[in-house]
Amino acid sequence: MDEKTEIKLHELEQTRKEFWNIARESAELIFKYITENNYKNIFEIGTSNGYSTIWLAMAAKQTGGHITSFEFWEKRIVLAEANLEYCSLREYVDIIQGSALDSLKKIDKTTPLDFVLIDANKKEYIKYFELLHPMLKPGGMFVADNVISHKKSVQEFLDAAENHPDYKTYYVEYDGGLLVGEKIK
């Protein structure tokens, strides 16, 4: 990582609570998953100010991949785009404004997904999972943030993912907790 990007990430880490960003250790783990598995087609549900998006874009730069990120709030998109531009990573990311659920229902579902980061409206996790599952290719992976800290809000999603025969799931107890799902078939 170049010094400019490191400075920007450190700056964004200071605004973590305001923008509900993932923890750095979670971001580093996600970066590792993407680069080690050579994932290219990446979705992010919840762009916020672009902190996790920068990590995804750094990974996509290494794998020759691309990110499609979904964010409801225009003000956050403006911040994310500026942060990505500052880090010279803007070309790796398309940000779609609006409801992630509405957007996911409208997108082209013919290109299989390699990786999905879910970190948005907790009550909608189950719906994101239902829409994204058919798109995620075998060998692909999803990571959902805040599954321990917001367990009550995401319980239906946790039950569906943990009991789905196509996934091997496990928890990573960083910060608010991650659920990792590896699609096995």
N, CA, C and O of each residue as an XYZ file, in Angstrom:
740
protein
N       0.850     -1.178      0.000
C       0.000      0.000      0.000
C       0.893      1.237      0.000
O       1.882      1.311      0.729
N       0.518      2.210     -0.837
C       1.329      3.427     -0.881
C       1.030      4.316      0.327
O       0.014      4.160      1.004
N       1.938      5.243      0.571
C       1.839      6.098      1.758
C       0.570      6.963      1.735
O      -0.074      7.162      2.765
N       0.227      7.464      0.566
C      -0.960      8.311      0.432
C      -2.227      7.545      0.848
O      -3.073      8.080      1.565
N      -2.348      6.298      0.396
C      -3.515      5.482      0.749
C      -3.515      5.162      2.236
O      -4.566      5.199      2.877
N      -2.345      4.848      2.792
C      -2.239      4.563      4.227
C      -2.694      5.762      5.050
O      -3.399      5.600      6.047
N      -2.299      6.952      4.642
C      -2.706      8.177      5.352
C      -4.227      8.342      5.275
O      -4.875      8.653      6.275
N      -4.791      8.130      4.081
C      -6.245      8.274      3.905
C      -6.989      7.250      4.768
O      -7.972      7.595      5.422
N      -6.530      5.998      4.775
C      -7.190      4.970      5.593
C      -7.130      5.328      7.071
O      -8.115      5.162      7.790
N      -5.996      5.812      7.526
C      -5.865      6.222      8.926
C      -6.837      7.370      9.236
O      -7.475      7.388     10.288
N      -6.937      8.312      8.317
C      -7.875      9.442      8.473
C      -9.319      8.928      8.575
O     -10.079      9.367      9.438
N      -9.685      8.009      7.700
C     -11.051      7.475      7.711
C     -11.331      6.633      8.946
O     -12.472      6.558      9.400
N     -10.306      6.005      9.487
C     -10.481      5.219     10.716
C     -10.881      6.104     11.888
O     -11.492      5.625     12.843
N     -10.544      7.387     11.829
C     -10.918      8.323     12.890
C     -12.404      8.677     12.835
O     -12.963      9.175     13.812
N     -13.043      8.420     11.691
C     -14.475      8.733     11.528
C     -15.313      7.454     11.513
O     -16.463      7.463     11.073
N     -14.734      6.364     11.993
C     -15.352      5.046     11.887
C     -16.756      4.972     12.484
O     -17.666      4.425     11.862
N     -16.933      5.508     13.659
C     -18.249      5.421     14.313
C     -19.301      6.253     13.583
O     -20.463      5.857     13.488
N     -18.885      7.394     13.075
C     -19.815      8.269     12.350
C     -20.314      7.615     11.060
O     -21.470      7.790     10.675
N     -19.426      6.858     10.393
C     -19.773      6.276      9.098
C     -19.961      4.762      9.141
O     -20.145      4.133      8.099
N     -19.917      4.177     10.326
C     -20.194      2.746     10.516
C     -19.272      1.858      9.680
O     -19.695      0.837      9.138
N     -18.015      2.263      9.586
C     -17.064      1.486      8.790
C     -16.625      0.213      9.506
O     -16.690      0.115     10.732
N     -16.182     -0.747      8.721
C     -15.671     -1.990      9.289
C     -14.343     -1.711      9.999
O     -13.677     -0.709      9.738
N     -13.984     -2.608     10.886
C     -12.711     -2.500     11.598
C     -11.560     -2.781     10.632
O     -11.733     -3.493      9.643
N     -10.396     -2.222     10.923
C      -9.230     -2.433     10.058
C      -8.888     -3.918      9.953
O      -8.570     -4.398      8.865
N      -8.946     -4.650     11.059
C      -8.609     -6.075     11.004
C      -9.590     -6.834     10.101
O      -9.200     -7.797      9.441
N     -10.841     -6.413     10.068
C     -11.817     -7.018      9.152
C     -11.462     -6.681      7.709
O     -11.524     -7.543      6.833
N     -11.091     -5.428      7.463
C     -10.719     -4.993      6.114
C      -9.488     -5.754      5.624
O      -9.434     -6.171      4.467
N      -8.516     -5.932      6.488
C      -7.302     -6.669      6.115
C      -7.623     -8.125      5.788
O      -7.061     -8.692      4.851
N      -8.526     -8.731      6.559
C      -8.926    -10.113      6.309
C      -9.653    -10.232      4.967
O      -9.397    -11.165      4.205
N     -10.545     -9.307      4.678
C     -11.274     -9.302      3.409
C     -10.305     -9.127      2.237
O     -10.426     -9.809      1.220
N      -9.354     -8.218      2.384
C      -8.324     -8.027      1.363
C      -7.602     -9.347      1.092
O      -7.366     -9.713     -0.059
N      -7.262    -10.045      2.154
C      -6.563    -11.331      2.039
C      -7.432    -12.368      1.326
O      -6.947    -13.081      0.447
N      -8.704    -12.458      1.697
C      -9.614    -13.405      1.036
C      -9.650    -13.156     -0.474
O      -9.555    -14.091     -1.269
N      -9.788    -11.896     -0.853
C      -9.923    -11.557     -2.278
C      -8.635    -11.846     -3.040
O      -8.667    -12.452     -4.112
N      -7.509    -11.417     -2.492
C      -6.251    -11.603     -3.224
C      -5.826    -13.067     -3.263
O      -5.353    -13.540     -4.296
N      -5.985    -13.787     -2.166
C      -5.565    -15.193     -2.141
C      -6.430    -16.079     -3.041
O      -5.955    -17.085     -3.570
N      -7.691    -15.704     -3.211
C      -8.602    -16.484     -4.055
C      -8.735    -15.921     -5.465
O      -9.486    -16.450     -6.285
N      -8.003    -14.848     -5.741
C      -8.024    -14.209     -7.054
C      -9.446    -13.825     -7.487
O      -9.818    -13.984     -8.650
N     -10.228    -13.317     -6.532
C     -11.594    -12.894     -6.831
C     -11.567    -11.626     -7.679
O     -10.766    -10.720     -7.446
N     -12.450    -11.582     -8.659
C     -12.480    -10.449     -9.580
C     -13.811     -9.694     -9.572
O     -13.811     -8.464     -9.557
N     -14.924    -10.391     -9.582
C     -16.233     -9.743     -9.643
C     -16.766     -9.607     -8.215
O     -17.212    -10.581     -7.608
N     -16.709     -8.388     -7.699
C     -16.939     -8.119     -6.282
C     -18.104     -7.153     -6.108
O     -18.186     -6.136     -6.796
N     -18.999     -7.476     -5.190
C     -20.095     -6.578     -4.807
C     -19.889     -6.131     -3.373
O     -19.411     -6.889     -2.529
N     -20.258     -4.885     -3.115
C     -20.252     -4.337     -1.760
C     -21.622     -3.725     -1.513
O     -22.061     -2.842     -2.251
N     -22.281     -4.192     -0.487
C     -23.581     -3.643     -0.109
C     -23.334     -2.701      1.067
O     -23.157     -3.144      2.202
N     -23.323     -1.405      0.787
C     -23.054     -0.381      1.796
C     -21.692      0.250      1.599
O     -20.706     -0.220      2.167
N     -21.619      1.301      0.808
C     -20.365      1.981      0.491
C     -19.904      2.894      1.622
O     -18.714      2.952      1.935
N     -20.840      3.601      2.227
C     -20.569      4.637      3.218
C     -19.564      5.636      2.654
O     -19.744      6.118      1.536
N     -18.506      5.959      3.407
C     -17.542      6.958      2.935
C     -16.398      6.327      2.140
O     -15.443      7.012      1.774
N     -16.493      5.031      1.875
C     -15.521      4.379      1.010
C     -14.369      3.691      1.712
O     -13.445      3.231      1.041
N     -14.381      3.599      3.041
C     -13.271      2.952      3.744
C     -13.092      1.506      3.279
O     -12.014      1.129      2.820
N     -14.143      0.701      3.398
C     -14.023     -0.698      2.969
C     -13.847     -0.779      1.452
O     -13.198     -1.693      0.945
N     -14.421      0.167      0.744
C     -14.316      0.188     -0.714
C     -12.861      0.363     -1.147
O     -12.433     -0.230     -2.137
N     -12.111      1.163     -0.420
C     -10.681      1.333     -0.721
C      -9.963     -0.004     -0.584
O      -9.152     -0.365     -1.437
N     -10.258     -0.744      0.490
C      -9.630     -2.053      0.683
C     -10.023     -3.013     -0.442
O      -9.181     -3.738     -0.972
N     -11.306     -3.009     -0.799
C     -11.763     -3.868     -1.894
C     -11.074     -3.481     -3.203
O     -10.664     -4.348     -3.974
N     -10.951     -2.177     -3.447
C     -10.337     -1.703     -4.690
C      -8.842     -2.033     -4.738
O      -8.314     -2.356     -5.802
N      -8.159     -1.953     -3.593
C      -6.745     -2.347     -3.575
C      -6.615     -3.826     -3.937
O      -5.705     -4.211     -4.672
N      -7.518     -4.645     -3.425
C      -7.497     -6.076     -3.743
C      -7.831     -6.296     -5.219
O      -7.174     -7.083     -5.899
N      -8.853     -5.599     -5.707
C      -9.254     -5.742     -7.114
C      -8.137     -5.294     -8.053
O      -7.962     -5.866     -9.129
N      -7.402     -4.298     -7.661
C      -6.264     -3.840     -8.472
C      -5.251     -4.979     -8.634
O      -4.668     -5.157     -9.704
N      -5.053     -5.740     -7.566
C      -4.099     -6.862     -7.623
C      -4.621     -8.035     -8.439
O      -3.845     -8.720     -9.105
N      -5.926     -8.272     -8.394
C      -6.493     -9.448     -9.076
C      -6.990     -9.138    -10.489
O      -7.362    -10.046    -11.233
N      -6.994     -7.871    -10.850
C      -7.559     -7.485    -12.143
C      -9.078     -7.459    -12.086
O      -9.752     -7.643    -13.099
N      -9.605     -7.230    -10.896
C     -11.049     -7.261    -10.684
C     -11.708     -5.905    -10.695
O     -11.101     -4.884    -11.020
N     -12.985     -5.931    -10.325
C     -13.794     -4.707    -10.301
C     -14.870     -4.833     -9.225
O     -15.364     -5.925     -8.948
N     -15.221     -3.706     -8.630
C     -16.228     -3.671     -7.572
C     -17.450     -2.915     -8.048
O     -17.347     -1.872     -8.694
N     -18.613     -3.461     -7.715
C     -19.861     -2.719     -7.825
C     -20.333     -2.521     -6.398
O     -20.565     -3.489     -5.673
N     -20.474     -1.271     -5.997
C     -20.847     -0.945     -4.627
C     -22.193     -0.233     -4.636
O     -22.491      0.550     -5.538
N     -22.994     -0.515     -3.628
C     -24.347      0.029     -3.533
C     -24.455      0.905     -2.291
O     -24.090      0.487     -1.192
N     -24.962      2.133     -2.476
C     -25.108      3.070     -1.357
C     -26.366      3.901     -1.556
O     -26.639      4.392     -2.651
N     -27.112      4.047     -0.496
C     -28.359      4.800     -0.543
C     -28.116      6.314     -0.551
O     -28.759      7.041     -1.309
N     -27.194      6.788      0.286
C     -27.039      8.218      0.534
C     -26.066      8.881     -0.441
O     -24.898      8.501     -0.523
N     -26.560      9.871     -1.175
C     -25.736     10.580     -2.156
C     -24.536     11.267     -1.516
O     -23.450     11.272     -2.096
N     -24.711     11.845     -0.331
C     -23.602     12.534      0.342
C     -22.458     11.571      0.635
O     -21.289     11.944      0.543
N     -22.791     10.343      0.985
C     -21.749      9.346      1.262
C     -21.051      8.922     -0.038
O     -19.847      8.670     -0.052
N     -21.811      8.850     -1.105
C     -21.208      8.490     -2.395
C     -20.188      9.538     -2.814
O     -19.106      9.201     -3.295
N     -20.533     10.807     -2.630
C     -19.612     11.895     -2.974
C     -18.312     11.754     -2.172
O     -17.222     11.914     -2.720
N     -18.432     11.457     -0.884
C     -17.242     11.249     -0.043
C     -16.443     10.037     -0.513
O     -15.221     10.102     -0.640
N     -17.138      8.937     -0.770
C     -16.463      7.712     -1.200
C     -15.720      7.924     -2.514
O     -14.576      7.495     -2.661
N     -16.363      8.579     -3.458
C     -15.727      8.825     -4.752
C     -14.479      9.693     -4.590
O     -13.457      9.441     -5.228
N     -14.563     10.712     -3.738
C     -13.399     11.581     -3.496
C     -12.276     10.783     -2.828
O     -11.108     10.956     -3.176
N     -12.613      9.923     -1.885
C     -11.601      9.119     -1.200
C     -10.948      8.122     -2.153
O      -9.735      7.919     -2.103
N     -11.734      7.510     -3.006
C     -11.184      6.581     -3.998
C     -10.295      7.316     -4.993
O      -9.228      6.826     -5.364
N     -10.736      8.483     -5.419
C      -9.943      9.294     -6.351
C      -8.604      9.675     -5.710
O      -7.555      9.588     -6.348
N      -8.653     10.090     -4.465
C      -7.436     10.479     -3.740
C      -6.425      9.325     -3.706
O      -5.217      9.543     -3.803
N      -6.935      8.100     -3.566
C      -6.082      6.905     -3.478
C      -5.772      6.305     -4.856
O      -5.158      5.241     -4.944
N      -6.189      6.976     -5.918
C      -5.984      6.502     -7.299
C      -6.602      5.114     -7.521
O      -6.009      4.262     -8.183
N      -7.789      4.901     -6.965
C      -8.472      3.613     -7.080
C      -9.867      3.739     -7.697
O     -10.603      2.754     -7.757
N     -10.232      4.918     -8.147
C     -11.593      5.163     -8.639
C     -11.963      4.262     -9.818
O     -13.117      3.852     -9.941
N     -11.005      3.951    -10.678
C     -11.294      3.164    -11.880
C     -11.732      1.728    -11.581
O     -12.248      1.044    -12.465
N     -11.535      1.275    -10.366
C     -11.878     -0.105    -10.003
C     -13.278     -0.244     -9.421
O     -13.697     -1.349     -9.077
N     -14.011      0.873     -9.306
C     -15.279      0.859     -8.574
C     -16.384      1.587     -9.330
O     -16.186      2.694     -9.830
N     -17.553      0.947     -9.405
C     -18.788      1.608     -9.823
C     -19.686      1.663     -8.596
O     -19.890      0.655     -7.919
N     -20.217      2.838     -8.317
C     -21.117      2.990     -7.173
C     -22.513      3.261     -7.699
O     -22.724      4.170     -8.501
N     -23.454      2.467     -7.241
C     -24.852      2.607     -7.640
C     -25.619      3.223     -6.480
O     -25.627      2.684     -5.373
N     -26.263      4.354     -6.740
C     -27.026      5.034     -5.695
C     -28.451      4.509     -5.642
O     -29.077      4.242     -6.667
N     -28.943      4.369     -4.419
C     -30.322      3.979     -4.198
C     -30.415      2.805     -3.258
O     -29.420      2.371     -2.678
N     -31.610      2.301     -3.116
C     -31.841      1.128     -2.286
C     -31.079     -0.057     -2.874
O     -31.229     -0.374     -4.054
N     -30.267     -0.703     -2.054
C     -29.525     -1.876     -2.533
C     -30.499     -2.965     -2.979
O     -30.259     -3.638     -3.981
N     -31.582     -3.139     -2.250
C     -32.562     -4.168     -2.629
C     -33.154     -3.887     -3.999
O     -33.225     -4.779     -4.844
N     -33.577     -2.658     -4.219
C     -34.145     -2.303     -5.524
C     -33.107     -2.461     -6.628
O     -33.404     -2.989     -7.699
N     -31.891     -2.001     -6.361
C     -30.830     -2.087     -7.360
C     -30.476     -3.533     -7.679
O     -30.276     -3.879     -8.844
N     -30.396     -4.379     -6.661
C     -30.057     -5.790     -6.882
C     -31.118     -6.505     -7.705
O     -30.811     -7.421     -8.468
N     -32.359     -6.084     -7.549
C     -33.435     -6.706     -8.322
C     -33.332     -6.352     -9.810
O     -33.830     -7.091    -10.659
N     -32.687     -5.225    -10.127
C     -32.634     -4.731    -11.505
C     -31.351     -5.077    -12.249
O     -31.315     -4.979    -13.476
N     -30.304     -5.477    -11.548
C     -29.006     -5.661    -12.220
C     -28.956     -6.948    -13.030
O     -29.755     -7.863    -12.835
N     -28.012     -6.988    -13.927
C     -27.757     -8.174    -14.745
C     -27.249     -9.289    -13.834
O     -26.251     -9.124    -13.132
N     -27.931    -10.403    -13.853
C     -27.582    -11.509    -12.967
C     -26.858    -12.639    -13.698
O     -26.732    -13.742    -13.166
N     -26.386    -12.370    -14.904
C     -25.757    -13.431    -15.690
C     -24.264    -13.587    -15.404
O     -23.692    -14.643    -15.674
N     -23.631    -12.552    -14.863
C     -22.210    -12.651    -14.542
C     -22.057    -13.140    -13.103
O     -22.511    -12.474    -12.173
N     -21.425    -14.288    -12.914
C     -21.302    -14.820    -11.556
C     -20.418    -13.932    -10.670
O     -19.425    -13.360    -11.121
N     -20.811    -13.838     -9.410
C     -20.050    -13.074     -8.430
C     -19.000    -13.960     -7.774
O     -19.214    -15.154     -7.566
N     -17.864    -13.354     -7.454
C     -16.817    -14.047     -6.716
C     -16.896    -13.760     -5.222
O     -16.675    -14.643     -4.394
N     -17.217    -12.505     -4.890
C     -17.138    -12.074     -3.491
C     -18.178    -10.994     -3.234
O     -18.429    -10.138     -4.082
N     -18.783    -11.048     -2.036
C     -19.750    -10.029     -1.629
C     -19.460     -9.618     -0.188
O     -19.312    -10.469      0.689
N     -19.381     -8.310      0.050
C     -19.322     -7.763      1.404
C     -20.681     -7.145      1.697
O     -21.159     -6.284      0.958
N     -21.292     -7.591      2.780
C     -22.595     -7.070      3.194
C     -22.398     -6.269      4.477
O     -22.004     -6.817      5.506
N     -22.674     -4.976      4.407
C     -22.537     -4.097      5.570
C     -23.465     -2.905      5.381
O     -23.017     -1.779      5.168
N     -24.758     -3.170      5.460
C     -25.752     -2.113      5.245
C     -26.894     -2.313      6.239
O     -26.659     -2.682      7.390
N     -28.111     -2.074      5.803
C     -29.291     -2.207      6.651
C     -29.392     -3.640      7.180
O     -29.627     -4.576      6.416
N     -29.215     -3.799      8.477
C     -29.138     -5.142      9.090
C     -30.414     -5.957      8.877
O     -30.349     -7.167      8.664
N     -31.553     -5.308      8.931
C     -32.824     -6.036      8.768
C     -33.006     -6.575      7.353
O     -33.842     -7.448      7.117
N     -32.222     -6.053      6.416
C     -32.322     -6.496      5.022
C     -31.289     -7.559      4.654
O     -31.265     -8.013      3.510
N     -30.445     -7.963      5.585
C     -29.416     -8.965      5.274
C     -30.015    -10.218      4.648
O     -29.460    -10.757      3.690
N     -31.129    -10.681      5.174
C     -31.750    -11.905      4.645
C     -32.159    -11.699      3.185
O     -32.000    -12.602      2.364
N     -32.679    -10.528      2.862
C     -33.104    -10.259      1.489
C     -31.905    -10.132      0.557
O     -31.949    -10.594     -0.583
N     -30.822     -9.500      1.047
C     -29.598     -9.436      0.233
C     -29.124    -10.861     -0.065
O     -28.789    -11.188     -1.203
N     -29.102    -11.691      0.960
C     -28.644    -13.071      0.809
C     -29.492    -13.817     -0.223
O     -28.960    -14.516     -1.085
N     -30.788    -13.665     -0.130
C     -31.688    -14.359     -1.066
C     -31.448    -13.911     -2.514
O     -31.524    -14.724     -3.435
N     -31.163    -12.635     -2.712
C     -30.913    -12.122     -4.061
C     -29.509    -12.473     -4.565
O     -29.321    -12.743     -5.751
N     -28.542    -12.468     -3.670
C     -27.153    -12.674     -4.078
C     -26.751    -14.137     -4.180
O     -25.868    -14.482     -4.964
N     -27.385    -14.994     -3.402
C     -27.021    -16.416     -3.408
C     -26.969    -17.014     -4.813
O     -25.975    -17.655     -5.155
N     -28.010    -16.827     -5.648
C     -27.953    -17.431     -6.990
C     -26.833    -16.859     -7.870
O     -26.406    -17.504     -8.827
N     -26.365    -15.667     -7.550
C     -25.324    -15.018     -8.353
C     -23.919    -15.436     -7.933
O     -22.986    -15.367     -8.733
N     -23.764    -15.868     -6.686
C     -22.445    -16.211     -6.164
C     -22.019    -17.567     -6.703
O     -22.735    -18.556     -6.549
N     -20.862    -17.611     -7.331
C     -20.422    -18.848     -7.967
C     -19.860    -19.817     -6.923
O     -19.401    -19.384     -5.866
N     -19.890    -21.115     -7.206
C     -19.220    -22.064     -6.320
C     -17.741    -21.686     -6.189
O     -17.079    -21.406     -7.188
N     -17.239    -21.680     -4.985
C     -15.889    -21.200     -4.724
C     -15.866    -19.740     -4.320
O     -14.842    -19.226     -3.870
N     -17.003    -19.071     -4.483
C     -17.127    -17.672     -4.086
C     -17.367    -17.547     -2.592
O     -17.457    -18.545     -1.878
N     -17.469    -16.324     -2.137
C     -17.567    -16.074     -0.702
C     -18.370    -14.810     -0.427
O     -18.341    -13.851     -1.198
N     -19.093    -14.835      0.701
C     -19.676    -13.599      1.219
C     -19.138    -13.362      2.615
O     -18.802    -14.307      3.330
N     -19.056    -12.099      3.001
C     -18.714    -11.699      4.356
C     -19.765    -10.692      4.782
O     -20.006     -9.701      4.093
N     -20.392    -10.953      5.926
C     -21.401    -10.041      6.472
C     -20.876     -9.474      7.788
O     -20.449    -10.221      8.668
N     -20.912     -8.157      7.915
C     -20.393     -7.480      9.105
C     -21.489     -7.271     10.139
O     -22.678     -7.273      9.819
N     -21.068     -7.090     11.383
C     -21.941     -6.770     12.524
C     -22.929     -7.871     12.886
O     -24.016     -7.582     13.385
N     -22.578     -9.102     12.647
C     -23.514    -10.198     12.903
C     -23.564    -10.614     14.366
O     -24.506    -11.287     14.783
N     -22.573    -10.227     15.145
C     -22.603    -10.496     16.588
C     -23.199     -9.296     17.317
O     -24.071     -9.456     18.170
N     -22.731     -8.101     16.984
C     -23.225     -6.892     17.652
C     -24.692     -6.603     17.345
O     -25.377     -5.969     18.148
N     -25.182     -7.063     16.191
C     -26.571     -6.832     15.783
C     -27.293     -8.165     15.543
O     -28.127     -8.286     14.645
N     -26.954     -9.141     16.354
C     -27.456    -10.500     16.138
C     -28.979    -10.559     16.044
O     -29.524    -11.259     15.191
N     -29.652     -9.838     16.902
C     -31.118     -9.873     16.895
C     -31.680     -9.398     15.553
O     -32.648     -9.967     15.047
N     -31.083     -8.376     14.988
C     -31.559     -7.827     13.711
C     -31.254     -8.726     12.523
O     -31.950     -8.670     11.510
N     -30.213     -9.563     12.637
C     -29.789    -10.383     11.502
C     -30.039    -11.880     11.713
O     -29.566    -12.707     10.933
N     -30.776    -12.221     12.756
C     -30.944    -13.640     13.104
C     -31.538    -14.477     11.967
O     -31.089    -15.598     11.732
N     -32.523    -13.956     11.273
C     -33.124    -14.703     10.162
C     -32.078    -14.997      9.080
O     -32.042    -16.095      8.525
N     -31.236    -14.014      8.788
C     -30.147    -14.200      7.838
C     -29.159    -15.253      8.338
O     -28.755    -16.138      7.584
N     -28.772    -15.156      9.611
C     -27.820    -16.115     10.176
C     -28.352    -17.540     10.069
O     -27.623    -18.454      9.684
N     -29.619    -17.724     10.411
C     -30.232    -19.057     10.335
C     -30.214    -19.583      8.898
O     -29.885    -20.744      8.657
N     -30.571    -18.719      7.953
C     -30.617    -19.141      6.545
C     -29.222    -19.490      6.024
O     -29.045    -20.516      5.368
N     -28.247    -18.655      6.309
C     -26.890    -18.877      5.795
C     -26.237    -20.089      6.452
O     -25.626    -20.916      5.775
N     -26.368    -20.190      7.767
C     -25.725    -21.299      8.487
C     -26.323    -22.656      8.119
O     -25.626    -23.670      8.163
N     -27.579    -22.683      7.766
C     -28.255    -23.949      7.463
C     -28.376    -24.230      5.968
O     -28.970    -25.232      5.569
N     -27.820    -23.361      5.151
C     -27.916    -23.542      3.704
C     -26.927    -24.617      3.263
O     -25.747    -24.534      3.602
N     -27.380    -25.622      2.518
C     -26.483    -26.724      2.137
C     -25.367    -26.329      1.170
O     -24.407    -27.081      0.998
N     -25.479    -25.160      0.536
C     -24.462    -24.736     -0.420
C     -23.294    -23.988      0.226
O     -22.346    -23.615     -0.465
N     -23.349    -23.762      1.552
C     -22.337    -22.941      2.206
C     -21.689    -23.620      3.402
O     -22.320    -24.356      4.161
N     -20.414    -23.339      3.529
C     -19.682    -23.613      4.769
C     -19.533    -22.245      5.417
O     -18.936    -21.345      4.825
N     -20.063    -22.073      6.618
C     -20.013    -20.766      7.272
C     -19.219    -20.839      8.567
O     -19.128    -21.886      9.208
N     -18.651    -19.707      8.928
C     -17.965    -19.592     10.218
C     -17.928    -18.123     10.632
O     -18.051    -17.213      9.811
N     -17.754    -17.931     11.927
C     -17.701    -16.585     12.489
C     -16.255    -16.161     12.700
O     -15.391    -16.975     13.026
N     -16.016    -14.882     12.508
C     -14.752    -14.255     12.867
C     -15.123    -13.177     13.872
O     -15.876    -12.259     13.548
N     -14.613    -13.278     15.059
C     -15.055    -12.399     16.147
C     -14.284    -11.094     16.213
O     -13.891    -10.665     17.298
N     -14.062    -10.456     15.077
C     -13.491     -9.127     15.042
C     -14.604     -8.121     15.287
O     -15.688     -8.236     14.715
N     -14.342     -7.153     16.122
C     -15.222     -6.013     16.327
C     -16.686     -6.432     16.474
O     -17.029     -7.090     17.456
N     -17.561     -6.069     15.527
C     -18.979     -6.407     15.598
C     -19.289     -7.821     15.133
O     -20.440     -8.257     15.176
N     -18.271     -8.531     14.694
C     -18.425     -9.921     14.265
C     -18.718    -10.039     12.784
O     -19.528     -9.300     12.225
N     -18.030    -10.997     12.160
C     -18.240    -11.290     10.744
C     -18.797    -12.706     10.604
O     -18.410    -13.610     11.345
N     -19.701    -12.887      9.655
C     -20.079    -14.224      9.223
C     -19.486    -14.387      7.838
O     -19.740    -13.582      6.942
N     -18.694    -15.435      7.670
C     -18.069    -15.736      6.392
C     -18.767    -16.962      5.827
O     -18.922    -17.970      6.517
N     -19.180    -16.876      4.595
C     -19.817    -17.997      3.916
C     -19.047    -18.348      2.665
O     -18.937    -17.536      1.746
N     -18.512    -19.558      2.627
C     -17.827    -20.049      1.434
C     -18.796    -20.936      0.683
O     -19.290    -21.921      1.231
N     -19.077    -20.598     -0.569
C     -20.026    -21.372     -1.356
C     -19.332    -22.631     -1.881
O     -18.385    -22.553     -2.664
N     -19.814    -23.772     -1.442
C     -19.157    -25.034     -1.775
C     -19.800    -25.741     -2.951
O     -19.185    -26.626     -3.548
N     -21.031    -25.368     -3.299
C     -21.674    -25.969     -4.488
C     -22.715    -25.033     -5.063
O     -23.358    -25.363     -6.060
